[in-house]
Amino acid sequence: MDVSSEKVRQARIERGWTQQQLAEVADLSLRTVQRVENQSVASNETVSALCAVLEIPRSELLVLDPTRPEHQAAQRRMGILVPIAGIVGAGLGSGITLLLMRIAGAM
């Protein structure tokens, strides 16, 4: 995956961590951290670990190249899935609220 090496480096430096310290906290090898910061490439597992310890949302860490077909497909899917997720979430929230109101009214 393509990642923003600058965001990783900046977040690490803001915390006053060396690459070795980031590697230890994220349970990664030093070489992996170096690869991320120098080559802007990381596996899904590495991205997850870095996002967790650096408190960076995946959407901010990942870099999508609009010229790559697989990234174009991902952007199309997100354009469809985000509104659907919002609708489903709103429906579930409303349903749970109604259920709780019925339970409270029955007591």
Chimera marker file (.cmm) of the C-alpha trace (Angstrom):
<marker_set name="trace">
<marker id="1" x="0.000" y="0.000" z="0.000" r="1" g="1" b="0" radius="0.5"/>
<marker id="2" x="1.142" y="3.515" z="-0.685" r="1" g="1" b="0" radius="0.5"/>
<marker id="3" x="1.354" y="5.617" z="2.469" r="1" g="1" b="0" radius="0.5"/>
<marker id="4" x="2.308" y="9.167" z="3.316" r="1" g="1" b="0" radius="0.5"/>
<marker id="5" x="5.821" y="8.809" z="4.651" r="1" g="1" b="0" radius="0.5"/>
<marker id="6" x="5.775" y="12.474" z="5.627" r="1" g="1" b="0" radius="0.5"/>
<marker id="7" x="2.750" y="12.004" z="7.923" r="1" g="1" b="0" radius="0.5"/>
<marker id="8" x="4.438" y="9.031" z="9.604" r="1" g="1" b="0" radius="0.5"/>
<marker id="9" x="7.717" y="10.904" z="10.044" r="1" g="1" b="0" radius="0.5"/>
<marker id="10" x="5.967" y="14.050" z="11.288" r="1" g="1" b="0" radius="0.5"/>
<marker id="11" x="3.828" y="12.158" z="13.828" r="1" g="1" b="0" radius="0.5"/>
<marker id="12" x="6.890" y="10.238" z="15.050" r="1" g="1" b="0" radius="0.5"/>
<marker id="13" x="8.962" y="13.408" z="15.471" r="1" g="1" b="0" radius="0.5"/>
<marker id="14" x="6.075" y="15.220" z="17.237" r="1" g="1" b="0" radius="0.5"/>
<marker id="15" x="6.178" y="12.464" z="19.857" r="1" g="1" b="0" radius="0.5"/>
<marker id="16" x="9.948" y="12.751" z="20.149" r="1" g="1" b="0" radius="0.5"/>
<marker id="17" x="10.422" y="9.126" z="19.052" r="1" g="1" b="0" radius="0.5"/>
<marker id="18" x="13.262" y="7.667" z="17.077" r="1" g="1" b="0" radius="0.5"/>
<marker id="19" x="12.520" y="5.189" z="14.318" r="1" g="1" b="0" radius="0.5"/>
<marker id="20" x="13.613" y="2.436" z="16.718" r="1" g="1" b="0" radius="0.5"/>
<marker id="21" x="11.186" y="3.626" z="19.398" r="1" g="1" b="0" radius="0.5"/>
<marker id="22" x="8.310" y="3.747" z="16.902" r="1" g="1" b="0" radius="0.5"/>
<marker id="23" x="9.189" y="0.245" z="15.762" r="1" g="1" b="0" radius="0.5"/>
<marker id="24" x="9.105" y="-1.035" z="19.349" r="1" g="1" b="0" radius="0.5"/>
<marker id="25" x="5.828" y="0.682" z="20.257" r="1" g="1" b="0" radius="0.5"/>
<marker id="26" x="4.137" y="-0.503" z="17.034" r="1" g="1" b="0" radius="0.5"/>
<marker id="27" x="5.658" y="-4.005" z="17.343" r="1" g="1" b="0" radius="0.5"/>
<marker id="28" x="7.379" y="-3.608" z="13.973" r="1" g="1" b="0" radius="0.5"/>
<marker id="29" x="10.964" y="-4.064" z="12.878" r="1" g="1" b="0" radius="0.5"/>
<marker id="30" x="13.223" y="-1.052" z="12.516" r="1" g="1" b="0" radius="0.5"/>
<marker id="31" x="13.646" y="-1.986" z="8.859" r="1" g="1" b="0" radius="0.5"/>
<marker id="32" x="9.868" y="-1.822" z="8.334" r="1" g="1" b="0" radius="0.5"/>
<marker id="33" x="9.689" y="1.684" z="9.808" r="1" g="1" b="0" radius="0.5"/>
<marker id="34" x="12.629" y="2.755" z="7.655" r="1" g="1" b="0" radius="0.5"/>
<marker id="35" x="10.928" y="1.334" z="4.548" r="1" g="1" b="0" radius="0.5"/>
<marker id="36" x="7.725" y="3.215" z="5.326" r="1" g="1" b="0" radius="0.5"/>
<marker id="37" x="9.523" y="6.512" z="5.826" r="1" g="1" b="0" radius="0.5"/>
<marker id="38" x="11.895" y="6.127" z="2.864" r="1" g="1" b="0" radius="0.5"/>
<marker id="39" x="9.812" y="4.290" z="0.268" r="1" g="1" b="0" radius="0.5"/>
<marker id="40" x="6.237" y="5.195" z="1.319" r="1" g="1" b="0" radius="0.5"/>
<marker id="41" x="5.191" y="1.530" z="1.155" r="1" g="1" b="0" radius="0.5"/>
<marker id="42" x="3.579" y="-0.585" z="3.876" r="1" g="1" b="0" radius="0.5"/>
<marker id="43" x="1.540" y="-3.749" z="4.270" r="1" g="1" b="0" radius="0.5"/>
<marker id="44" x="-2.017" y="-3.634" z="5.567" r="1" g="1" b="0" radius="0.5"/>
<marker id="45" x="-0.824" y="-4.902" z="8.968" r="1" g="1" b="0" radius="0.5"/>
<marker id="46" x="1.883" y="-2.235" z="9.153" r="1" g="1" b="0" radius="0.5"/>
<marker id="47" x="-0.610" y="0.503" z="8.275" r="1" g="1" b="0" radius="0.5"/>
<marker id="48" x="-2.940" y="-0.724" z="11.025" r="1" g="1" b="0" radius="0.5"/>
<marker id="49" x="-0.136" y="-0.756" z="13.602" r="1" g="1" b="0" radius="0.5"/>
<marker id="50" x="1.088" y="2.718" z="12.657" r="1" g="1" b="0" radius="0.5"/>
<marker id="51" x="-2.411" y="4.192" z="12.652" r="1" g="1" b="0" radius="0.5"/>
<marker id="52" x="-3.038" y="2.763" z="16.119" r="1" g="1" b="0" radius="0.5"/>
<marker id="53" x="0.135" y="4.009" z="17.800" r="1" g="1" b="0" radius="0.5"/>
<marker id="54" x="0.363" y="7.333" z="15.970" r="1" g="1" b="0" radius="0.5"/>
<marker id="55" x="-3.390" y="7.968" z="16.267" r="1" g="1" b="0" radius="0.5"/>
<marker id="56" x="-3.729" y="8.739" z="12.558" r="1" g="1" b="0" radius="0.5"/>
<marker id="57" x="-6.882" y="7.719" z="10.669" r="1" g="1" b="0" radius="0.5"/>
<marker id="58" x="-6.203" y="5.265" z="7.822" r="1" g="1" b="0" radius="0.5"/>
<marker id="59" x="-7.749" y="7.711" z="5.381" r="1" g="1" b="0" radius="0.5"/>
<marker id="60" x="-5.039" y="10.247" z="6.235" r="1" g="1" b="0" radius="0.5"/>
<marker id="61" x="-2.179" y="7.777" z="6.097" r="1" g="1" b="0" radius="0.5"/>
<marker id="62" x="-3.064" y="6.027" z="2.842" r="1" g="1" b="0" radius="0.5"/>
<marker id="63" x="-2.221" y="7.671" z="-0.458" r="1" g="1" b="0" radius="0.5"/>
<marker id="64" x="-4.380" y="6.796" z="-3.449" r="1" g="1" b="0" radius="0.5"/>
<marker id="65" x="-2.830" y="7.349" z="-6.860" r="1" g="1" b="0" radius="0.5"/>
<marker id="66" x="-5.718" y="8.307" z="-9.167" r="1" g="1" b="0" radius="0.5"/>
<marker id="67" x="-3.823" y="6.990" z="-12.215" r="1" g="1" b="0" radius="0.5"/>
<marker id="68" x="-3.723" y="3.404" z="-10.900" r="1" g="1" b="0" radius="0.5"/>
<marker id="69" x="-6.769" y="1.342" z="-11.967" r="1" g="1" b="0" radius="0.5"/>
<marker id="70" x="-7.062" y="-0.450" z="-8.612" r="1" g="1" b="0" radius="0.5"/>
<marker id="71" x="-7.178" y="2.893" z="-6.806" r="1" g="1" b="0" radius="0.5"/>
<marker id="72" x="-9.812" y="4.200" z="-9.214" r="1" g="1" b="0" radius="0.5"/>
<marker id="73" x="-11.948" y="1.151" z="-8.420" r="1" g="1" b="0" radius="0.5"/>
<marker id="74" x="-11.459" y="1.721" z="-4.677" r="1" g="1" b="0" radius="0.5"/>
<marker id="75" x="-12.530" y="5.340" z="-5.011" r="1" g="1" b="0" radius="0.5"/>
<marker id="76" x="-15.680" y="4.309" z="-6.913" r="1" g="1" b="0" radius="0.5"/>
<marker id="77" x="-16.542" y="1.726" z="-4.243" r="1" g="1" b="0" radius="0.5"/>
<marker id="78" x="-16.077" y="4.282" z="-1.483" r="1" g="1" b="0" radius="0.5"/>
<marker id="79" x="-18.279" y="6.722" z="-3.361" r="1" g="1" b="0" radius="0.5"/>
<marker id="80" x="-21.044" y="4.133" z="-3.263" r="1" g="1" b="0" radius="0.5"/>
<marker id="81" x="-20.442" y="2.591" z="0.159" r="1" g="1" b="0" radius="0.5"/>
<marker id="82" x="-20.201" y="5.748" z="2.262" r="1" g="1" b="0" radius="0.5"/>
<marker id="83" x="-23.767" y="6.935" z="1.535" r="1" g="1" b="0" radius="0.5"/>
<marker id="84" x="-25.103" y="3.405" z="1.957" r="1" g="1" b="0" radius="0.5"/>
<marker id="85" x="-23.339" y="3.086" z="5.323" r="1" g="1" b="0" radius="0.5"/>
<marker id="86" x="-24.880" y="6.393" z="6.411" r="1" g="1" b="0" radius="0.5"/>
<marker id="87" x="-28.368" y="5.256" z="5.488" r="1" g="1" b="0" radius="0.5"/>
<marker id="88" x="-27.956" y="1.873" z="7.182" r="1" g="1" b="0" radius="0.5"/>
<marker id="89" x="-26.504" y="3.528" z="10.296" r="1" g="1" b="0" radius="0.5"/>
<marker id="90" x="-29.370" y="6.003" z="10.495" r="1" g="1" b="0" radius="0.5"/>
<marker id="91" x="-31.906" y="3.211" z="10.085" r="1" g="1" b="0" radius="0.5"/>
<marker id="92" x="-30.312" y="1.085" z="12.769" r="1" g="1" b="0" radius="0.5"/>
<marker id="93" x="-30.068" y="4.037" z="15.134" r="1" g="1" b="0" radius="0.5"/>
<marker id="94" x="-33.732" y="4.872" z="14.644" r="1" g="1" b="0" radius="0.5"/>
<marker id="95" x="-34.762" y="1.242" z="15.097" r="1" g="1" b="0" radius="0.5"/>
<marker id="96" x="-32.793" y="0.898" z="18.315" r="1" g="1" b="0" radius="0.5"/>
<marker id="97" x="-34.226" y="4.163" z="19.617" r="1" g="1" b="0" radius="0.5"/>
<marker id="98" x="-37.788" y="3.000" z="18.930" r="1" g="1" b="0" radius="0.5"/>
<marker id="99" x="-37.098" y="-0.348" z="20.569" r="1" g="1" b="0" radius="0.5"/>
<marker id="100" x="-35.692" y="1.335" z="23.680" r="1" g="1" b="0" radius="0.5"/>
<marker id="101" x="-38.680" y="3.672" z="23.833" r="1" g="1" b="0" radius="0.5"/>
<marker id="102" x="-41.066" y="0.709" z="23.676" r="1" g="1" b="0" radius="0.5"/>
<marker id="103" x="-39.131" y="-1.089" z="26.403" r="1" g="1" b="0" radius="0.5"/>
<marker id="104" x="-39.132" y="2.025" z="28.586" r="1" g="1" b="0" radius="0.5"/>
<marker id="105" x="-42.856" y="2.541" z="27.972" r="1" g="1" b="0" radius="0.5"/>
<marker id="106" x="-43.622" y="-1.057" z="28.967" r="1" g="1" b="0" radius="0.5"/>
<marker id="107" x="-41.997" y="-0.634" z="32.368" r="1" g="1" b="0" radius="0.5"/>
<link id1="1" id2="2" r="1" g="1" b="0" radius="0.2"/>
<link id1="2" id2="3" r="1" g="1" b="0" radius="0.2"/>
<link id1="3" id2="4" r="1" g="1" b="0" radius="0.2"/>
<link id1="4" id2="5" r="1" g="1" b="0" radius="0.2"/>
<link id1="5" id2="6" r="1" g="1" b="0" radius="0.2"/>
<link id1="6" id2="7" r="1" g="1" b="0" radius="0.2"/>
<link id1="7" id2="8" r="1" g="1" b="0" radius="0.2"/>
<link id1="8" id2="9" r="1" g="1" b="0" radius="0.2"/>
<link id1="9" id2="10" r="1" g="1" b="0" radius="0.2"/>
<link id1="10" id2="11" r="1" g="1" b="0" radius="0.2"/>
<link id1="11" id2="12" r="1" g="1" b="0" radius="0.2"/>
<link id1="12" id2="13" r="1" g="1" b="0" radius="0.2"/>
<link id1="13" id2="14" r="1" g="1" b="0" radius="0.2"/>
<link id1="14" id2="15" r="1" g="1" b="0" radius="0.2"/>
<link id1="15" id2="16" r="1" g="1" b="0" radius="0.2"/>
<link id1="16" id2="17" r="1" g="1" b="0" radius="0.2"/>
<link id1="17" id2="18" r="1" g="1" b="0" radius="0.2"/>
<link id1="18" id2="19" r="1" g="1" b="0" radius="0.2"/>
<link id1="19" id2="20" r="1" g="1" b="0" radius="0.2"/>
<link id1="20" id2="21" r="1" g="1" b="0" radius="0.2"/>
<link id1="21" id2="22" r="1" g="1" b="0" radius="0.2"/>
<link id1="22" id2="23" r="1" g="1" b="0" radius="0.2"/>
<link id1="23" id2="24" r="1" g="1" b="0" radius="0.2"/>
<link id1="24" id2="25" r="1" g="1" b="0" radius="0.2"/>
<link id1="25" id2="26" r="1" g="1" b="0" radius="0.2"/>
<link id1="26" id2="27" r="1" g="1" b="0" radius="0.2"/>
<link id1="27" id2="28" r="1" g="1" b="0" radius="0.2"/>
<link id1="28" id2="29" r="1" g="1" b="0" radius="0.2"/>
<link id1="29" id2="30" r="1" g="1" b="0" radius="0.2"/>
<link id1="30" id2="31" r="1" g="1" b="0" radius="0.2"/>
<link id1="31" id2="32" r="1" g="1" b="0" radius="0.2"/>
<link id1="32" id2="33" r="1" g="1" b="0" radius="0.2"/>
<link id1="33" id2="34" r="1" g="1" b="0" radius="0.2"/>
<link id1="34" id2="35" r="1" g="1" b="0" radius="0.2"/>
<link id1="35" id2="36" r="1" g="1" b="0" radius="0.2"/>
<link id1="36" id2="37" r="1" g="1" b="0" radius="0.2"/>
<link id1="37" id2="38" r="1" g="1" b="0" radius="0.2"/>
<link id1="38" id2="39" r="1" g="1" b="0" radius="0.2"/>
<link id1="39" id2="40" r="1" g="1" b="0" radius="0.2"/>
<link id1="40" id2="41" r="1" g="1" b="0" radius="0.2"/>
<link id1="41" id2="42" r="1" g="1" b="0" radius="0.2"/>
<link id1="42" id2="43" r="1" g="1" b="0" radius="0.2"/>
<link id1="43" id2="44" r="1" g="1" b="0" radius="0.2"/>
<link id1="44" id2="45" r="1" g="1" b="0" radius="0.2"/>
<link id1="45" id2="46" r="1" g="1" b="0" radius="0.2"/>
<link id1="46" id2="47" r="1" g="1" b="0" radius="0.2"/>
<link id1="47" id2="48" r="1" g="1" b="0" radius="0.2"/>
<link id1="48" id2="49" r="1" g="1" b="0" radius="0.2"/>
<link id1="49" id2="50" r="1" g="1" b="0" radius="0.2"/>
<link id1="50" id2="51" r="1" g="1" b="0" radius="0.2"/>
<link id1="51" id2="52" r="1" g="1" b="0" radius="0.2"/>
<link id1="52" id2="53" r="1" g="1" b="0" radius="0.2"/>
<link id1="53" id2="54" r="1" g="1" b="0" radius="0.2"/>
<link id1="54" id2="55" r="1" g="1" b="0" radius="0.2"/>
<link id1="55" id2="56" r="1" g="1" b="0" radius="0.2"/>
<link id1="56" id2="57" r="1" g="1" b="0" radius="0.2"/>
<link id1="57" id2="58" r="1" g="1" b="0" radius="0.2"/>
<link id1="58" id2="59" r="1" g="1" b="0" radius="0.2"/>
<link id1="59" id2="60" r="1" g="1" b="0" radius="0.2"/>
<link id1="60" id2="61" r="1" g="1" b="0" radius="0.2"/>
<link id1="61" id2="62" r="1" g="1" b="0" radius="0.2"/>
<link id1="62" id2="63" r="1" g="1" b="0" radius="0.2"/>
<link id1="63" id2="64" r="1" g="1" b="0" radius="0.2"/>
<link id1="64" id2="65" r="1" g="1" b="0" radius="0.2"/>
<link id1="65" id2="66" r="1" g="1" b="0" radius="0.2"/>
<link id1="66" id2="67" r="1" g="1" b="0" radius="0.2"/>
<link id1="67" id2="68" r="1" g="1" b="0" radius="0.2"/>
<link id1="68" id2="69" r="1" g="1" b="0" radius="0.2"/>
<link id1="69" id2="70" r="1" g="1" b="0" radius="0.2"/>
<link id1="70" id2="71" r="1" g="1" b="0" radius="0.2"/>
<link id1="71" id2="72" r="1" g="1" b="0" radius="0.2"/>
<link id1="72" id2="73" r="1" g="1" b="0" radius="0.2"/>
<link id1="73" id2="74" r="1" g="1" b="0" radius="0.2"/>
<link id1="74" id2="75" r="1" g="1" b="0" radius="0.2"/>
<link id1="75" id2="76" r="1" g="1" b="0" radius="0.2"/>
<link id1="76" id2="77" r="1" g="1" b="0" radius="0.2"/>
<link id1="77" id2="78" r="1" g="1" b="0" radius="0.2"/>
<link id1="78" id2="79" r="1" g="1" b="0" radius="0.2"/>
<link id1="79" id2="80" r="1" g="1" b="0" radius="0.2"/>
<link id1="80" id2="81" r="1" g="1" b="0" radius="0.2"/>
<link id1="81" id2="82" r="1" g="1" b="0" radius="0.2"/>
<link id1="82" id2="83" r="1" g="1" b="0" radius="0.2"/>
<link id1="83" id2="84" r="1" g="1" b="0" radius="0.2"/>
<link id1="84" id2="85" r="1" g="1" b="0" radius="0.2"/>
<link id1="85" id2="86" r="1" g="1" b="0" radius="0.2"/>
<link id1="86" id2="87" r="1" g="1" b="0" radius="0.2"/>
<link id1="87" id2="88" r="1" g="1" b="0" radius="0.2"/>
<link id1="88" id2="89" r="1" g="1" b="0" radius="0.2"/>
<link id1="89" id2="90" r="1" g="1" b="0" radius="0.2"/>
<link id1="90" id2="91" r="1" g="1" b="0" radius="0.2"/>
<link id1="91" id2="92" r="1" g="1" b="0" radius="0.2"/>
<link id1="92" id2="93" r="1" g="1" b="0" radius="0.2"/>
<link id1="93" id2="94" r="1" g="1" b="0" radius="0.2"/>
<link id1="94" id2="95" r="1" g="1" b="0" radius="0.2"/>
<link id1="95" id2="96" r="1" g="1" b="0" radius="0.2"/>
<link id1="96" id2="97" r="1" g="1" b="0" radius="0.2"/>
<link id1="97" id2="98" r="1" g="1" b="0" radius="0.2"/>
<link id1="98" id2="99" r="1" g="1" b="0" radius="0.2"/>
<link id1="99" id2="100" r="1" g="1" b="0" radius="0.2"/>
<link id1="100" id2="101" r="1" g="1" b="0" radius="0.2"/>
<link id1="101" id2="102" r="1" g="1" b="0" radius="0.2"/>
<link id1="102" id2="103" r="1" g="1" b="0" radius="0.2"/>
<link id1="103" id2="104" r="1" g="1" b="0" radius="0.2"/>
<link id1="104" id2="105" r="1" g="1" b="0" radius="0.2"/>
<link id1="105" id2="106" r="1" g="1" b="0" radius="0.2"/>
<link id1="106" id2="107" r="1" g="1" b="0" radius="0.2"/>
</marker_set>
